Amino acid sequence: MPTSSRPEKGSRRHRFKGAPDAGAGPPRPGQSRGRSGAERWLYGRHAVAAALNNPERVWRRLVVLAGEEAKAAALVAQARAERRGEGEGVQALDRPGLGALLPEDAVHQGWALEVEPLVPPDLDDVLRAAEIAAGRSIVLVLDQVTDPHNVGAVLRSAAAFGAAAVIVTEHAAPPSTGVLGKAASGALEIVPLVRVVNLARALDRLKEAGFWCCGLDAEAPEPLAALDLGQRAALVLGSEGGGLRRLVRERCDYLARLPTRPELPSLNVSNAAAIALYELVRGSPPE
Amino acid sequence: MPTSSRPEKGSRRHRFKGAPDAGAGPPRPGQSRGRSGAERWLYGRHAVAAALNNPERVWRRLVVLAGEEAKAAALVAQARAERRGEGEGVQALDRPGLGALLPEDAVHQGWALEVEPLVPPDLDDVLRAAEIAAGRSIVLVLDQVTDPHNVGAVLRSAAAFGAAAVIVTEHAAPPSTGVLGKAASGALEIVPLVRVVNLARALDRLKEAGFWCCGLDAEAPEPLAALDLGQRAALVLGSEGGGLRRLVRERCDYLARLPTRPELPSLNVSNAAAIALYELVRGSPPE
């Protein structure tokens, strides 16, 4: 068993050991070194602190509001002491100066970090980690969920409940910075966000690897709580408008619903994901 | 028993019968008839459709993207057939025209409705309804949660799980339109959003009315699932930054946690609220 590729429990990095170095990794499409403004920045206190604490995260500039320099310098010093010392240092700006670097409505809380993208984890990494994991593996699969608030919030809940990965379709998925990073509140550095070209094919591979795939569907006869999804489970959630696409739904071993009032609008997808994760772990809380 | 003041189950209105007429009600502070742009508009398909279906909602103008007129006219005709015929009709605009009416980042989905504020329900209405309700009454209490996305998402989950009300502090709470209405996805018309001046006093009144008040707190020793909160329960959630304020925490009968990994950032407040609601109703789903 290749123990060198086993992710450490509670580790703050999201890449699996053995993956290529972040700095040497190929930039993702649309995320080249020269990509434009919005996709270069993480912002928000938790998102920035988590990125600084992630040894796999290459960053360029930490920019804070004037008055936060001491706190920022301490964070950077601590991060540097533990790793390879990327980053060019701390810059303090006034509010208009910081705002000018970020999208207009960015909720930055006085903290912004110019970063390189993480090396994108792939499905092989997730399946390998599940293979050697001692305990339970839960992954979340999002079918055409494109709102970065929602994808970020799902990552955050995935981290809180110890999920192994969040899988999204490459097509139309939001970039892994900005709004998504803020909503993830640091979870972007912890939970692998896997982008795949073909979600149905990804479900096939999860099933081959022993995952039971359960789609959430308000019309399903069985409540999620009635199912035993065993040690390896994939929860599949559709977009709020369209639900699960037919090809995705047909790949699921089970369909299940949450016990909401049938005549009312459905739950927000990140809330549905949080509840489903809770339902799966409530008998055996994550470590 | 004054059956005339009993809210109908599954009713789409959120006001309690016996409350003064919406049109005659006093405008809320900051929401006078002459209030400025952003606070006059609901937008998003679900939010607009639910408002048109709410007999208590007075509206002025329905504005849709060109091409949606037929659908819009049908909705308005149906709404008119069932009620008093407020509203001046449907206007179709192109994308820049519709966008100019709304805040820059409004996710309007081609639908916007100029509305009057609902008559704000008060705590007396909620307590009276709980007094005469046959089944369970659950209310959510939000301590200094100011992000309209979060308050809206909590309302949406409250509707989905049949909660009786969401209670917020009047101070710093977002207006009941725009982002909040969009995130609530129609639930603003269904679940009373009660604004109180003093949250600690509101908890005292809930306790006097037989509600067990349970604060969610990541440091609490007991998981929420271990508590039996009985027929009347108030779930109290704090802001993500500060948690529950001391005066609010001290009013709670219980403190409980959700089973998340202790070393990681907390859940988003709307996700925590959704999970807590689910935990309370999963044994006895709402009707």
HADDOCK unambig.tbl for C-alpha pairs under 7 A between the chains (distance, minus, plus):
assign (segid A and resid 153 and name CA) (segid B and resid 268 and name CA) 6.96 0.50 0.50
assign (segid A and resid 156 and name CA) (segid B and resid 267 and name CA) 6.67 0.50 0.50
assign (segid A and resid 157 and name CA) (segid B and resid 267 and name CA) 6.02 0.50 0.50
assign (segid A and resid 160 and name CA) (segid B and resid 260 and name CA) 5.04 0.50 0.50
assign (segid A and resid 160 and name CA) (segid B and resid 261 and name CA) 5.34 0.50 0.50
assign (segid A and resid 160 and name CA) (segid B and resid 264 and name CA) 6.16 0.50 0.50
assign (segid A and resid 160 and name CA) (segid B and resid 266 and name CA) 6.89 0.50 0.50
assign (segid A and resid 160 and name CA) (segid B and resid 267 and name CA) 6.68 0.50 0.50
assign (segid A and resid 161 and name CA) (segid B and resid 260 and name CA) 5.30 0.50 0.50
assign (segid A and resid 161 and name CA) (segid B and resid 261 and name CA) 6.24 0.50 0.50
assign (segid A and resid 259 and name CA) (segid B and resid 282 and name CA) 6.83 0.50 0.50
assign (segid A and resid 259 and name CA) (segid B and resid 285 and name CA) 5.78 0.50 0.50
assign (segid A and resid 260 and name CA) (segid B and resid 160 and name CA) 5.04 0.50 0.50
assign (segid A and resid 260 and name CA) (segid B and resid 161 and name CA) 5.30 0.50 0.50
assign (segid A and resid 261 and name CA) (segid B and resid 160 and name CA) 5.36 0.50 0.50
assign (segid A and resid 261 and name CA) (segid B and resid 161 and name CA) 6.24 0.50 0.50
assign (segid A and resid 261 and name CA) (segid B and resid 286 and name CA) 6.35 0.50 0.50
assign (segid A and resid 261 and name CA) (segid B and resid 287 and name CA) 6.40 0.50 0.50
assign (segid A and resid 264 and name CA) (segid B and resid 160 and name CA) 6.14 0.50 0.50
assign (segid A and resid 266 and name CA) (segid B and resid 160 and name CA) 6.87 0.50 0.50
assign (segid A and resid 267 and name CA) (segid B and resid 156 and name CA) 6.67 0.50 0.50
assign (segid A and resid 267 and name CA) (segid B and resid 157 and name CA) 6.01 0.50 0.50
assign (segid A and resid 267 and name CA) (segid B and resid 160 and name CA) 6.68 0.50 0.50
assign (segid A and resid 268 and name CA) (segid B and resid 153 and name CA) 6.96 0.50 0.50
assign (segid A and resid 271 and name CA) (segid B and resid 271 and name CA) 5.03 0.50 0.50
assign (segid A and resid 271 and name CA) (segid B and resid 274 and name CA) 6.00 0.50 0.50
assign (segid A and resid 274 and name CA) (segid B and resid 271 and name CA) 6.00 0.50 0.50
assign (segid A and resid 274 and name CA) (segid B and resid 275 and name CA) 6.68 0.50 0.50
assign (segid A and resid 275 and name CA) (segid B and resid 274 and name CA) 6.69 0.50 0.50
assign (segid A and resid 275 and name CA) (segid B and resid 275 and name CA) 5.06 0.50 0.50
assign (segid A and resid 275 and name CA) (segid B and resid 278 and name CA) 6.95 0.50 0.50
assign (segid A and resid 278 and name CA) (segid B and resid 275 and name CA) 6.95 0.50 0.50
assign (segid A and resid 282 and name CA) (segid B and resid 259 and name CA) 6.83 0.50 0.50
assign (segid A and resid 285 and name CA) (segid B and resid 259 and name CA) 5.77 0.50 0.50
assign (segid A and resid 286 and name CA) (segid B and resid 261 and name CA) 6.35 0.50 0.50
assign (segid A and resid 287 and name CA) (segid B and resid 261 and name CA) 6.43 0.50 0.50
